[in-house]
Structure formats: structure tokens, C-alpha cells
């Protein structure tokens, strides 16, 4: 697993968007996170995490799915690393301005 709790919701949501499972992205039937979304998140997190406590739902707006779709096509470790680098670059650019 990637162990990247911050990146996992984007990767899993991207996977669901590509597959056309849009109801799985935001949950349905009153669930915050679908069972499939949680299971895929647990797969990405790996066995060293307590998935019942550490898997988080995708709560970003639909426009945030675009990077998730692109990153979801990559291996999980690569996608998580690129998402973290993109976030770090945004922080540096914001600090410079």
C-alpha cells in the first residue's frame, strides 16, 4: 500500500470516475463512503493502517476529480508521489507570491 492517506481518496475517486461509478465517489444511501470505496482505500493504504479509522472519503468538488483521473491511471505509489509533489509546488508558489 502507499500509506498516503492524503492522496488515497483522489486515487480511488479517479478510479471510480474512469469506470463510470460516479455514485461510488461520494457515497449514496446515506453512507459517507461506499463499501467499495472503503475497500479500495484500504487496499491503497496497506495492512499497517487501521482502515476503519484512517480511510477517508472523497469530499472535494467534482473539479478535483480531473487530477485524480490522471493520477488514478498510474501505479498507486507513483500517483500518490505526484499528488504530493503537486501539492508542495502549489504551497511554494503561494508562499512566493
N, C-alpha and C positions, 0 to 999 in steps of 0.2 A: 504494500500500500504506500501511498505518497505521504501520509501523515500530514498533509497540508489542509487542515481544517478550513482555512480561509478560502482556498481555491476549489475545494471539492464541490460545493453547490453549483458553481459556474460550470464545471466539467460535466457533472451529472445532468444539469439542466440543458446544456448543449447537446448531450447525447439524446435526451428526450425530444428536443426540438428537431433534430435531424431525423429521428424516427417518426415524427409526427404525433407523438404522445403528449400533446400540449396540456391535457388535464393533469398529467403526472407532474408537471413542472411546479405548479402552485398548489397542488393538493385539491381534493374535492370531497364532497360529502362531509364537510365539517372538519376534515383532517387538515392539520397544518402541513403535514408531509405524508405523501402516499407511502404505502408499504414498499413498493418497488423503488421509489426514490431513496428511502432509508436503506434498503438492501444494497443498492448501487453505491451509496455513500459509504456504507460500511466496508464494501469491497475496496474502495479507494483509500479509506483511512488505514486499513490493515488491522491485524489482530492485537496490536499493542494498545489500541484505543478502546475505551468503553463506549461502544457505539450508541447505546441507549442514552448516554449523556452528551456525547460530543458531536453526533451528526446533527447538522443544522439545515433548515430548509432554504430554498432559494427565495429570497424576499426582495430582490432587486426588480426594477421595472423591466418590461419586455425589451426595451432598447439595449439592456445589458446582456441580452442573450447573444447578440452578434459576436462578441469575443468568445463567449462560451461555445458557440457552434464551431468556430475555427479551432479553438483550443481542444475541444472535445474530440476532434478528429485525430489528434496526436496521442502518443502514449501518455498515460496519466502523469508520470514524473516530469515529462517534458512540458506538458500543458501547465502543470502547477508552477514549474520554474519560470516559464514565460509570463504567466499571470503575475507572479511576484515581481519579476523584473519590470513589467509594465507599470505596476503599482509604485514601485520605487522610483522609476523615471518620472511619473506624474508628481510624486512628492518633491523631487528635486526641482522640477520645472516650476512648481508652485512656490517653492522657497526662494527661488532666484527672482521671480517676478515681484 
